[in-house]
């Protein structure tokens, strides 16, 4: 996103940003069930 705000983003930059965003979203979605599982077993 910062690359888009400062300069023109290329197709490769946009693809990298989307992939990074999806990976971050998956981590956020899986975080709570993992936390609940670990807390229950402790």
PDB file of N, CA, C and O in Angstrom:
ATOM      1  N   UNK A   1       0.815  -1.181   0.000  1.00  0.00           N
ATOM      2  CA  UNK A   1       0.000   0.000   0.000  1.00  0.00           C
ATOM      3  C   UNK A   1       0.865   1.255   0.000  1.00  0.00           C
ATOM      4  O   UNK A   1       0.535   2.228  -0.678  1.00  0.00           O
ATOM      5  N   UNK A   2       1.950   1.251   0.736  1.00  0.00           N
ATOM      6  CA  UNK A   2       2.799   2.437   0.763  1.00  0.00           C
ATOM      7  C   UNK A   2       3.461   2.669  -0.587  1.00  0.00           C
ATOM      8  O   UNK A   2       3.674   3.817  -0.978  1.00  0.00           O
ATOM      9  N   UNK A   3       3.787   1.606  -1.301  1.00  0.00           N
ATOM     10  CA  UNK A   3       4.365   1.744  -2.642  1.00  0.00           C
ATOM     11  C   UNK A   3       3.365   2.430  -3.577  1.00  0.00           C
ATOM     12  O   UNK A   3       3.756   3.238  -4.420  1.00  0.00           O
ATOM     13  N   UNK A   4       2.098   2.115  -3.432  1.00  0.00           N
ATOM     14  CA  UNK A   4       1.069   2.739  -4.256  1.00  0.00           C
ATOM     15  C   UNK A   4       0.910   4.216  -3.904  1.00  0.00           C
ATOM     16  O   UNK A   4       0.675   5.038  -4.790  1.00  0.00           O
ATOM     17  N   UNK A   5       1.034   4.560  -2.632  1.00  0.00           N
ATOM     18  CA  UNK A   5       0.862   5.943  -2.215  1.00  0.00           C
ATOM     19  C   UNK A   5       2.048   6.816  -2.624  1.00  0.00           C
ATOM     20  O   UNK A   5       1.870   7.992  -2.943  1.00  0.00           O
ATOM     21  N   UNK A   6       3.247   6.253  -2.618  1.00  0.00           N
ATOM     22  CA  UNK A   6       4.445   7.027  -2.938  1.00  0.00           C
ATOM     23  C   UNK A   6       4.726   7.036  -4.434  1.00  0.00           C
ATOM     24  O   UNK A   6       5.029   8.082  -5.008  1.00  0.00           O
ATOM     25  N   UNK A   7       4.625   5.881  -5.058  1.00  0.00           N
ATOM     26  CA  UNK A   7       4.994   5.723  -6.459  1.00  0.00           C
ATOM     27  C   UNK A   7       3.955   4.837  -7.127  1.00  0.00           C
ATOM     28  O   UNK A   7       3.055   4.313  -6.471  1.00  0.00           O
ATOM     29  N   UNK A   8       4.086   4.679  -8.410  1.00  0.00           N
ATOM     30  CA  UNK A   8       3.158   3.781  -9.107  1.00  0.00           C
ATOM     31  C   UNK A   8       3.573   2.334  -8.848  1.00  0.00           C
ATOM     32  O   UNK A   8       4.742   1.974  -8.989  1.00  0.00           O
ATOM     33  N   UNK A   9       2.625   1.538  -8.477  1.00  0.00           N
ATOM     34  CA  UNK A   9       2.885   0.134  -8.175  1.00  0.00           C
ATOM     35  C   UNK A   9       2.788  -0.687  -9.450  1.00  0.00           C
ATOM     36  O   UNK A   9       1.903  -0.474 -10.279  1.00  0.00           O
ATOM     37  N   UNK A  10       3.706  -1.620  -9.593  1.00  0.00           N
ATOM     38  CA  UNK A  10       3.672  -2.515 -10.741  1.00  0.00           C
ATOM     39  C   UNK A  10       2.760  -3.697 -10.438  1.00  0.00           C
ATOM     40  O   UNK A  10       2.296  -3.865  -9.311  1.00  0.00           O
ATOM     41  N   UNK A  11       2.515  -4.498 -11.441  1.00  0.00           N
ATOM     42  CA  UNK A  11       1.683  -5.691 -11.276  1.00  0.00           C
ATOM     43  C   UNK A  11       2.298  -6.629 -10.236  1.00  0.00           C
ATOM     44  O   UNK A  11       1.581  -7.236  -9.440  1.00  0.00           O
ATOM     45  N   UNK A  12       3.637  -6.746 -10.248  1.00  0.00           N
ATOM     46  CA  UNK A  12       4.337  -7.620  -9.300  1.00  0.00           C
ATOM     47  C   UNK A  12       4.165  -7.114  -7.867  1.00  0.00           C
ATOM     48  O   UNK A  12       3.984  -7.909  -6.945  1.00  0.00           O
ATOM     49  N   UNK A  13       4.219  -5.801  -7.681  1.00  0.00           N
ATOM     50  CA  UNK A  13       4.031  -5.228  -6.346  1.00  0.00           C
ATOM     51  C   UNK A  13       2.628  -5.488  -5.829  1.00  0.00           C
ATOM     52  O   UNK A  13       2.444  -5.815  -4.656  1.00  0.00           O
ATOM     53  N   UNK A  14       1.653  -5.344  -6.689  1.00  0.00           N
ATOM     54  CA  UNK A  14       0.275  -5.583  -6.276  1.00  0.00           C
ATOM     55  C   UNK A  14       0.052  -7.050  -5.921  1.00  0.00           C
ATOM     56  O   UNK A  14      -0.624  -7.351  -4.937  1.00  0.00           O
ATOM     57  N   UNK A  15       0.607  -7.954  -6.701  1.00  0.00           N
ATOM     58  CA  UNK A  15       0.469  -9.386  -6.426  1.00  0.00           C
ATOM     59  C   UNK A  15       1.142  -9.746  -5.109  1.00  0.00           C
ATOM     60  O   UNK A  15       0.591 -10.516  -4.321  1.00  0.00           O
ATOM     61  N   UNK A  16       2.326  -9.198  -4.864  1.00  0.00           N
ATOM     62  CA  UNK A  16       3.031  -9.444  -3.604  1.00  0.00           C
ATOM     63  C   UNK A  16       2.217  -8.927  -2.423  1.00  0.00           C
ATOM     64  O   UNK A  16       2.148  -9.591  -1.389  1.00  0.00           O
ATOM     65  N   UNK A  17       1.604  -7.764  -2.557  1.00  0.00           N
ATOM     66  CA  UNK A  17       0.784  -7.204  -1.490  1.00  0.00           C
ATOM     67  C   UNK A  17      -0.457  -8.038  -1.205  1.00  0.00           C
ATOM     68  O   UNK A  17      -0.837  -8.227  -0.050  1.00  0.00           O
ATOM     69  N   UNK A  18      -1.080  -8.531  -2.255  1.00  0.00           N
ATOM     70  CA  UNK A  18      -2.274  -9.363  -2.072  1.00  0.00           C
ATOM     71  C   UNK A  18      -1.910 -10.676  -1.390  1.00  0.00           C
ATOM     72  O   UNK A  18      -2.615 -11.120  -0.484  1.00  0.00           O
ATOM     73  N   UNK A  19      -0.817 -11.299  -1.816  1.00  0.00           N
ATOM     74  CA  UNK A  19      -0.380 -12.561  -1.203  1.00  0.00           C
ATOM     75  C   UNK A  19      -0.033 -12.344   0.265  1.00  0.00           C
ATOM     76  O   UNK A  19      -0.414 -13.144   1.119  1.00  0.00           O
ATOM     77  N   UNK A  20       0.688 -11.268   0.561  1.00  0.00           N
ATOM     78  CA  UNK A  20       1.044 -10.966   1.944  1.00  0.00           C
ATOM     79  C   UNK A  20      -0.209 -10.715   2.783  1.00  0.00           C
ATOM     80  O   UNK A  20      -0.287 -11.161   3.927  1.00  0.00           O
ATOM     81  N   UNK A  21      -1.178 -10.011   2.226  1.00  0.00           N
ATOM     82  CA  UNK A  21      -2.431  -9.756   2.938  1.00  0.00           C
ATOM     83  C   UNK A  21      -3.213 -11.018   3.219  1.00  0.00           C
ATOM     84  O   UNK A  21      -3.763 -11.179   4.309  1.00  0.00           O
ATOM     85  N   UNK A  22      -3.272 -11.917   2.248  1.00  0.00           N
ATOM     86  CA  UNK A  22      -4.002 -13.177   2.441  1.00  0.00           C
ATOM     87  C   UNK A  22      -3.317 -14.029   3.510  1.00  0.00           C
ATOM     88  O   UNK A  22      -3.993 -14.628   4.345  1.00  0.00           O
ATOM     89  N   UNK A  23      -1.983 -14.088   3.492  1.00  0.00           N
ATOM     90  CA  UNK A  23      -1.254 -14.845   4.519  1.00  0.00           C
ATOM     91  C   UNK A  23      -1.519 -14.245   5.899  1.00  0.00           C
ATOM     92  O   UNK A  23      -1.740 -14.983   6.859  1.00  0.00           O
ATOM     93  N   UNK A  24      -1.501 -12.934   6.006  1.00  0.00           N
ATOM     94  CA  UNK A  24      -1.796 -12.279   7.280  1.00  0.00           C
ATOM     95  C   UNK A  24      -3.212 -12.540   7.744  1.00  0.00           C
ATOM     96  O   UNK A  24      -3.449 -12.729   8.937  1.00  0.00           O
ATOM     97  N   UNK A  25      -4.158 -12.555   6.818  1.00  0.00           N
ATOM     98  CA  UNK A  25      -5.547 -12.832   7.159  1.00  0.00           C
ATOM     99  C   UNK A  25      -5.710 -14.264   7.675  1.00  0.00           C
ATOM    100  O   UNK A  25      -6.438 -14.498   8.639  1.00  0.00           O
ATOM    101  N   UNK A  26      -5.041 -15.208   7.040  1.00  0.00           N
ATOM    102  CA  UNK A  26      -5.114 -16.604   7.486  1.00  0.00           C
ATOM    103  C   UNK A  26      -4.535 -16.744   8.887  1.00  0.00           C
ATOM    104  O   UNK A  26      -5.084 -17.467   9.718  1.00  0.00           O
ATOM    105  N   UNK A  27      -3.436 -16.061   9.152  1.00  0.00           N
ATOM    106  CA  UNK A  27      -2.830 -16.111  10.487  1.00  0.00           C
ATOM    107  C   UNK A  27      -3.791 -15.538  11.524  1.00  0.00           C
ATOM    108  O   UNK A  27      -3.943 -16.105  12.606  1.00  0.00           O
ATOM    109  N   UNK A  28      -4.435 -14.428  11.209  1.00  0.00           N
ATOM    110  CA  UNK A  28      -5.396 -13.821  12.142  1.00  0.00           C
ATOM    111  C   UNK A  28      -6.596 -14.726  12.381  1.00  0.00           C
ATOM    112  O   UNK A  28      -7.084 -14.817  13.508  1.00  0.00           O
ATOM    113  N   UNK A  29      -7.077 -15.391  11.346  1.00  0.00           N
ATOM    114  CA  UNK A  29      -8.241 -16.272  11.487  1.00  0.00           C
ATOM    115  C   UNK A  29      -7.893 -17.499  12.324  1.00  0.00           C
ATOM    116  O   UNK A  29      -8.718 -17.952  13.118  1.00  0.00           O
ATOM    117  N   UNK A  30      -6.697 -18.043  12.164  1.00  0.00           N
ATOM    118  CA  UNK A  30      -6.298 -19.247  12.891  1.00  0.00           C
ATOM    119  C   UNK A  30      -5.793 -18.951  14.300  1.00  0.00           C
ATOM    120  O   UNK A  30      -5.637 -19.870  15.104  1.00  0.00           O
ATOM    121  N   UNK A  31      -5.538 -17.697  14.608  1.00  0.00           N
ATOM    122  CA  UNK A  31      -4.958 -17.341  15.895  1.00  0.00           C
ATOM    123  C   UNK A  31      -5.879 -17.679  17.062  1.00  0.00           C
ATOM    124  O   UNK A  31      -5.429 -18.278  18.039  1.00  0.00           O
ATOM    125  N   UNK A  32      -7.132 -17.318  16.986  1.00  0.00           N
ATOM    126  CA  UNK A  32      -8.037 -17.545  18.114  1.00  0.00           C
ATOM    127  C   UNK A  32      -8.285 -19.032  18.397  1.00  0.00           C
ATOM    128  O   UNK A  32      -8.239 -19.424  19.563  1.00  0.00           O
ATOM    129  N   UNK A  33      -8.546 -19.879  17.395  1.00  0.00           N
ATOM    130  CA  UNK A  33      -8.727 -21.310  17.712  1.00  0.00           C
ATOM    131  C   UNK A  33      -7.464 -21.944  18.308  1.00  0.00           C
ATOM    132  O   UNK A  33      -7.565 -22.792  19.194  1.00  0.00           O
ATOM    133  N   UNK A  34      -6.306 -21.553  17.845  1.00  0.00           N
ATOM    134  CA  UNK A  34      -5.062 -22.092  18.405  1.00  0.00           C
ATOM    135  C   UNK A  34      -4.899 -21.630  19.847  1.00  0.00           C
ATOM    136  O   UNK A  34      -4.527 -22.421  20.714  1.00  0.00           O
ATOM    137  N   UNK A  35      -5.173 -20.361  20.108  1.00  0.00           N
ATOM    138  CA  UNK A  35      -5.090 -19.831  21.472  1.00  0.00           C
ATOM    139  C   UNK A  35      -6.068 -20.556  22.399  1.00  0.00           C
ATOM    140  O   UNK A  35      -5.709 -20.918  23.519  1.00  0.00           O
ATOM    141  N   UNK A  36      -7.288 -20.766  21.940  1.00  0.00           N
ATOM    142  CA  UNK A  36      -8.282 -21.459  22.758  1.00  0.00           C
ATOM    143  C   UNK A  36      -7.860 -22.896  23.049  1.00  0.00           C
ATOM    144  O   UNK A  36      -8.028 -23.380  24.168  1.00  0.00           O
ATOM    145  N   UNK A  37      -7.316 -23.574  22.050  1.00  0.00           N
ATOM    146  CA  UNK A  37      -6.857 -24.950  22.225  1.00  0.00           C
ATOM    147  C   UNK A  37      -5.715 -25.016  23.238  1.00  0.00           C
ATOM    148  O   UNK A  37      -5.708 -25.876  24.117  1.00  0.00           O
ATOM    149  N   UNK A  38      -4.757 -24.109  23.110  1.00  0.00           N
ATOM    150  CA  UNK A  38      -3.627 -24.123  24.034  1.00  0.00           C
ATOM    151  C   UNK A  38      -4.043 -23.748  25.453  1.00  0.00           C
ATOM    152  O   UNK A  38      -3.533 -24.311  26.422  1.00  0.00           O
ATOM    153  N   UNK A  39      -4.957 -22.808  25.573  1.00  0.00           N
ATOM    154  CA  UNK A  39      -5.414 -22.399  26.901  1.00  0.00           C
ATOM    155  C   UNK A  39      -6.217 -23.502  27.575  1.00  0.00           C
ATOM    156  O   UNK A  39      -6.124 -23.678  28.790  1.00  0.00           O
ATOM    157  N   UNK A  40      -7.009 -24.252  26.799  1.00  0.00           N
ATOM    158  CA  UNK A  40      -7.809 -25.338  27.370  1.00  0.00           C
ATOM    159  C   UNK A  40      -6.911 -26.472  27.858  1.00  0.00           C
ATOM    160  O   UNK A  40      -7.209 -27.091  28.880  1.00  0.00           O
ATOM    161  N   UNK A  41      -5.829 -26.751  27.155  1.00  0.00           N
ATOM    162  CA  UNK A  41      -4.946 -27.851  27.527  1.00  0.00           C
ATOM    163  C   UNK A  41      -3.977 -27.480  28.642  1.00  0.00           C
ATOM    164  O   UNK A  41      -3.329 -28.362  29.205  1.00  0.00           O
ATOM    165  N   UNK A  42      -3.862 -26.220  28.968  1.00  0.00           N
ATOM    166  CA  UNK A  42      -2.889 -25.811  29.977  1.00  0.00           C
ATOM    167  C   UNK A  42      -3.408 -25.956  31.369  1.00  0.00           C
ATOM    168  O   UNK A  42      -2.699 -25.649  32.327  1.00  0.00           O
TER     169      UNK A  42
END
